[in-house]
Amino acid sequence: ILIKWYQDNKRDLPWRRTKNPYLIWISEIILQQTRVAQGYDYYQRFVKRFPDVFSLAAADEDEVMKYWQGLAIILVPVIYMLLRVAWPMPEVFLKHIKRCWL
């Protein structure tokens, strides 16, 4: 019954139409502390500017925070910092990321 209800009533959301782990990851971070209605526009703007983990890791922290401004989520600065600390990554790991996330 629940599966049938979901199939009939699910919302068409961009992170449900992709298998890209990065895009799903960003949506999960946004939806941790906000409603879909509020997070949807943030998600669209954020992934338009930072379409992959490489563009996010290469970005200036102030710019990342500008795109995240308004969401009461502290995870993004932490994730951004982890990406920056891990950059440049070993070549083997980069190949894996490119294969899985792009």
Biotite code that builds the C-alpha atoms (Angstrom):
import biotite.structure as struc

atoms = struc.array([
    struc.Atom([0.000, 0.000, 0.000], chain_id="A", res_id=1, res_name="ILE", atom_name="CA", element="C"),
    struc.Atom([2.760, 2.430, 0.934], chain_id="A", res_id=2, res_name="LEU", atom_name="CA", element="C"),
    struc.Atom([4.705, 1.802, -2.285], chain_id="A", res_id=3, res_name="ILE", atom_name="CA", element="C"),
    struc.Atom([1.579, 2.361, -4.367], chain_id="A", res_id=4, res_name="LYS", atom_name="CA", element="C"),
    struc.Atom([0.863, 5.609, -2.511], chain_id="A", res_id=5, res_name="TRP", atom_name="CA", element="C"),
    struc.Atom([4.434, 6.788, -3.079], chain_id="A", res_id=6, res_name="TYR", atom_name="CA", element="C"),
    struc.Atom([4.291, 5.988, -6.797], chain_id="A", res_id=7, res_name="GLN", atom_name="CA", element="C"),
    struc.Atom([1.061, 7.945, -7.119], chain_id="A", res_id=8, res_name="ASP", atom_name="CA", element="C"),
    struc.Atom([2.086, 10.928, -4.957], chain_id="A", res_id=9, res_name="ASN", atom_name="CA", element="C"),
    struc.Atom([5.852, 11.366, -5.120], chain_id="A", res_id=10, res_name="LYS", atom_name="CA", element="C"),
    struc.Atom([7.172, 14.782, -6.028], chain_id="A", res_id=11, res_name="ARG", atom_name="CA", element="C"),
    struc.Atom([9.284, 15.227, -9.136], chain_id="A", res_id=12, res_name="ASP", atom_name="CA", element="C"),
    struc.Atom([12.597, 16.338, -7.638], chain_id="A", res_id=13, res_name="LEU", atom_name="CA", element="C"),
    struc.Atom([15.923, 16.656, -9.468], chain_id="A", res_id=14, res_name="PRO", atom_name="CA", element="C"),
    struc.Atom([17.865, 14.474, -7.033], chain_id="A", res_id=15, res_name="TRP", atom_name="CA", element="C"),
    struc.Atom([15.419, 11.645, -7.684], chain_id="A", res_id=16, res_name="ARG", atom_name="CA", element="C"),
    struc.Atom([16.133, 11.801, -11.418], chain_id="A", res_id=17, res_name="ARG", atom_name="CA", element="C"),
    struc.Atom([19.882, 11.247, -11.101], chain_id="A", res_id=18, res_name="THR", atom_name="CA", element="C"),
    struc.Atom([22.235, 8.503, -10.045], chain_id="A", res_id=19, res_name="LYS", atom_name="CA", element="C"),
    struc.Atom([25.075, 10.999, -9.580], chain_id="A", res_id=20, res_name="ASN", atom_name="CA", element="C"),
    struc.Atom([26.235, 10.521, -5.966], chain_id="A", res_id=21, res_name="PRO", atom_name="CA", element="C"),
    struc.Atom([27.496, 14.119, -5.693], chain_id="A", res_id=22, res_name="TYR", atom_name="CA", element="C"),
    struc.Atom([24.100, 15.612, -6.590], chain_id="A", res_id=23, res_name="LEU", atom_name="CA", element="C"),
    struc.Atom([22.320, 13.226, -4.240], chain_id="A", res_id=24, res_name="ILE", atom_name="CA", element="C"),
    struc.Atom([24.858, 14.041, -1.512], chain_id="A", res_id=25, res_name="TRP", atom_name="CA", element="C"),
    struc.Atom([24.247, 17.793, -1.882], chain_id="A", res_id=26, res_name="ILE", atom_name="CA", element="C"),
    struc.Atom([20.481, 17.244, -1.662], chain_id="A", res_id=27, res_name="SER", atom_name="CA", element="C"),
    struc.Atom([20.920, 15.129, 1.462], chain_id="A", res_id=28, res_name="GLU", atom_name="CA", element="C"),
    struc.Atom([22.978, 17.852, 3.135], chain_id="A", res_id=29, res_name="ILE", atom_name="CA", element="C"),
    struc.Atom([20.375, 20.501, 2.296], chain_id="A", res_id=30, res_name="ILE", atom_name="CA", element="C"),
    struc.Atom([17.445, 18.353, 3.385], chain_id="A", res_id=31, res_name="LEU", atom_name="CA", element="C"),
    struc.Atom([19.039, 17.466, 6.738], chain_id="A", res_id=32, res_name="GLN", atom_name="CA", element="C"),
    struc.Atom([17.774, 20.683, 8.321], chain_id="A", res_id=33, res_name="GLN", atom_name="CA", element="C"),
    struc.Atom([15.270, 22.258, 5.960], chain_id="A", res_id=34, res_name="THR", atom_name="CA", element="C"),
    struc.Atom([12.081, 21.502, 4.096], chain_id="A", res_id=35, res_name="ARG", atom_name="CA", element="C"),
    struc.Atom([12.058, 20.541, 0.427], chain_id="A", res_id=36, res_name="VAL", atom_name="CA", element="C"),
    struc.Atom([10.155, 23.710, -0.481], chain_id="A", res_id=37, res_name="ALA", atom_name="CA", element="C"),
    struc.Atom([12.921, 25.881, 0.976], chain_id="A", res_id=38, res_name="GLN", atom_name="CA", element="C"),
    struc.Atom([15.848, 23.698, -0.052], chain_id="A", res_id=39, res_name="GLY", atom_name="CA", element="C"),
    struc.Atom([14.838, 23.206, -3.684], chain_id="A", res_id=40, res_name="TYR", atom_name="CA", element="C"),
    struc.Atom([15.979, 26.651, -4.899], chain_id="A", res_id=41, res_name="ASP", atom_name="CA", element="C"),
    struc.Atom([19.211, 26.433, -2.902], chain_id="A", res_id=42, res_name="TYR", atom_name="CA", element="C"),
    struc.Atom([19.921, 23.066, -4.466], chain_id="A", res_id=43, res_name="TYR", atom_name="CA", element="C"),
    struc.Atom([19.311, 24.381, -7.987], chain_id="A", res_id=44, res_name="GLN", atom_name="CA", element="C"),
    struc.Atom([21.606, 27.392, -7.527], chain_id="A", res_id=45, res_name="ARG", atom_name="CA", element="C"),
    struc.Atom([24.296, 25.431, -5.743], chain_id="A", res_id=46, res_name="PHE", atom_name="CA", element="C"),
    struc.Atom([24.608, 22.612, -8.277], chain_id="A", res_id=47, res_name="VAL", atom_name="CA", element="C"),
    struc.Atom([24.435, 25.034, -11.180], chain_id="A", res_id=48, res_name="LYS", atom_name="CA", element="C"),
    struc.Atom([27.507, 26.839, -9.818], chain_id="A", res_id=49, res_name="ARG", atom_name="CA", element="C"),
    struc.Atom([29.239, 23.741, -8.374], chain_id="A", res_id=50, res_name="PHE", atom_name="CA", element="C"),
    struc.Atom([28.140, 20.886, -10.655], chain_id="A", res_id=51, res_name="PRO", atom_name="CA", element="C"),
    struc.Atom([30.719, 18.411, -9.348], chain_id="A", res_id=52, res_name="ASP", atom_name="CA", element="C"),
    struc.Atom([33.023, 17.754, -6.432], chain_id="A", res_id=53, res_name="VAL", atom_name="CA", element="C"),
    struc.Atom([35.975, 19.215, -8.349], chain_id="A", res_id=54, res_name="PHE", atom_name="CA", element="C"),
    struc.Atom([34.356, 22.628, -8.866], chain_id="A", res_id=55, res_name="SER", atom_name="CA", element="C"),
    struc.Atom([33.350, 22.687, -5.204], chain_id="A", res_id=56, res_name="LEU", atom_name="CA", element="C"),
    struc.Atom([36.838, 21.782, -4.010], chain_id="A", res_id=57, res_name="ALA", atom_name="CA", element="C"),
    struc.Atom([38.442, 24.373, -6.281], chain_id="A", res_id=58, res_name="ALA", atom_name="CA", element="C"),
    struc.Atom([36.096, 27.191, -5.267], chain_id="A", res_id=59, res_name="ALA", atom_name="CA", element="C"),
    struc.Atom([36.856, 30.028, -2.901], chain_id="A", res_id=60, res_name="ASP", atom_name="CA", element="C"),
    struc.Atom([35.311, 29.459, 0.530], chain_id="A", res_id=61, res_name="GLU", atom_name="CA", element="C"),
    struc.Atom([33.574, 32.861, 0.523], chain_id="A", res_id=62, res_name="ASP", atom_name="CA", element="C"),
    struc.Atom([31.857, 32.029, -2.749], chain_id="A", res_id=63, res_name="GLU", atom_name="CA", element="C"),
    struc.Atom([30.693, 28.652, -1.428], chain_id="A", res_id=64, res_name="VAL", atom_name="CA", element="C"),
    struc.Atom([29.287, 30.328, 1.664], chain_id="A", res_id=65, res_name="MET", atom_name="CA", element="C"),
    struc.Atom([27.526, 32.936, -0.506], chain_id="A", res_id=66, res_name="LYS", atom_name="CA", element="C"),
    struc.Atom([25.650, 30.167, -2.323], chain_id="A", res_id=67, res_name="TYR", atom_name="CA", element="C"),
    struc.Atom([24.853, 28.485, 0.982], chain_id="A", res_id=68, res_name="TRP", atom_name="CA", element="C"),
    struc.Atom([23.796, 31.688, 2.792], chain_id="A", res_id=69, res_name="GLN", atom_name="CA", element="C"),
    struc.Atom([20.320, 31.482, 4.271], chain_id="A", res_id=70, res_name="GLY", atom_name="CA", element="C"),
    struc.Atom([20.387, 27.803, 5.114], chain_id="A", res_id=71, res_name="LEU", atom_name="CA", element="C"),
    struc.Atom([20.983, 27.092, 8.764], chain_id="A", res_id=72, res_name="ALA", atom_name="CA", element="C"),
    struc.Atom([23.290, 24.201, 8.031], chain_id="A", res_id=73, res_name="ILE", atom_name="CA", element="C"),
    struc.Atom([26.816, 23.997, 9.347], chain_id="A", res_id=74, res_name="ILE", atom_name="CA", element="C"),
    struc.Atom([27.773, 20.804, 7.503], chain_id="A", res_id=75, res_name="LEU", atom_name="CA", element="C"),
    struc.Atom([28.788, 22.534, 4.283], chain_id="A", res_id=76, res_name="VAL", atom_name="CA", element="C"),
    struc.Atom([31.702, 24.517, 5.748], chain_id="A", res_id=77, res_name="PRO", atom_name="CA", element="C"),
    struc.Atom([32.970, 21.286, 7.292], chain_id="A", res_id=78, res_name="VAL", atom_name="CA", element="C"),
    struc.Atom([32.613, 19.332, 4.049], chain_id="A", res_id=79, res_name="ILE", atom_name="CA", element="C"),
    struc.Atom([34.185, 22.146, 2.067], chain_id="A", res_id=80, res_name="TYR", atom_name="CA", element="C"),
    struc.Atom([37.112, 22.223, 4.481], chain_id="A", res_id=81, res_name="MET", atom_name="CA", element="C"),
    struc.Atom([37.582, 18.461, 4.177], chain_id="A", res_id=82, res_name="LEU", atom_name="CA", element="C"),
    struc.Atom([37.610, 18.726, 0.399], chain_id="A", res_id=83, res_name="LEU", atom_name="CA", element="C"),
    struc.Atom([40.200, 21.514, 0.542], chain_id="A", res_id=84, res_name="ARG", atom_name="CA", element="C"),
    struc.Atom([42.439, 19.614, 2.980], chain_id="A", res_id=85, res_name="VAL", atom_name="CA", element="C"),
    struc.Atom([42.280, 16.481, 0.848], chain_id="A", res_id=86, res_name="ALA", atom_name="CA", element="C"),
    struc.Atom([43.167, 18.385, -2.322], chain_id="A", res_id=87, res_name="TRP", atom_name="CA", element="C"),
    struc.Atom([45.183, 17.382, -4.318], chain_id="A", res_id=88, res_name="PRO", atom_name="CA", element="C"),
    struc.Atom([44.106, 13.808, -3.904], chain_id="A", res_id=89, res_name="MET", atom_name="CA", element="C"),
    struc.Atom([46.134, 10.782, -4.899], chain_id="A", res_id=90, res_name="PRO", atom_name="CA", element="C"),
    struc.Atom([45.711, 10.007, -8.596], chain_id="A", res_id=91, res_name="GLU", atom_name="CA", element="C"),
    struc.Atom([44.095, 6.619, -7.918], chain_id="A", res_id=92, res_name="VAL", atom_name="CA", element="C"),
    struc.Atom([41.400, 8.241, -5.796], chain_id="A", res_id=93, res_name="PHE", atom_name="CA", element="C"),
    struc.Atom([40.804, 10.968, -8.392], chain_id="A", res_id=94, res_name="LEU", atom_name="CA", element="C"),
    struc.Atom([40.245, 8.330, -11.068], chain_id="A", res_id=95, res_name="LYS", atom_name="CA", element="C"),
    struc.Atom([37.747, 6.585, -8.801], chain_id="A", res_id=96, res_name="HIS", atom_name="CA", element="C"),
    struc.Atom([35.885, 9.839, -8.113], chain_id="A", res_id=97, res_name="ILE", atom_name="CA", element="C"),
    struc.Atom([35.750, 10.691, -11.810], chain_id="A", res_id=98, res_name="LYS", atom_name="CA", element="C"),
    struc.Atom([34.434, 7.229, -12.648], chain_id="A", res_id=99, res_name="ARG", atom_name="CA", element="C"),
    struc.Atom([31.802, 7.178, -9.885], chain_id="A", res_id=100, res_name="CYS", atom_name="CA", element="C"),
    struc.Atom([30.753, 10.809, -9.483], chain_id="A", res_id=101, res_name="TRP", atom_name="CA", element="C"),
    struc.Atom([30.851, 12.268, -12.950], chain_id="A", res_id=102, res_name="LEU", atom_name="CA", element="C"),
])
